Amino acid sequence: MQPSPLLFLCLMNIEEFKEYAEKAKSLPPSTKDSDKLVLYGLYKQATIGDVNNVRPGFFRPMERAKWDAWKAVKVLGNP
């Protein structure tokens, strides 16, 4: 069983987090969209916390996918 990416975020210091966040801005073109969405969700969770807005509608697929990625890493124990 692999450790949770969220656990990894909890164990790093703020400088490491900023360094990795900056590196994520220049991912190689071969990076899959699904992997980018995971990184997006983890970044939003680490910087803002749990999802705090309404899920975008059907006609906004990119925003909806990003919202879903963020919602997927919601902190355990929060309803």
ABEGO torsion letter per residue (X at the ends): XBBBAAAAAAABBAAAAAAAAAAAABBBAABBAAAAAAAAAAAAAAAAEBBABBBBBAABAAAAAAAAAAAAABBBGBX
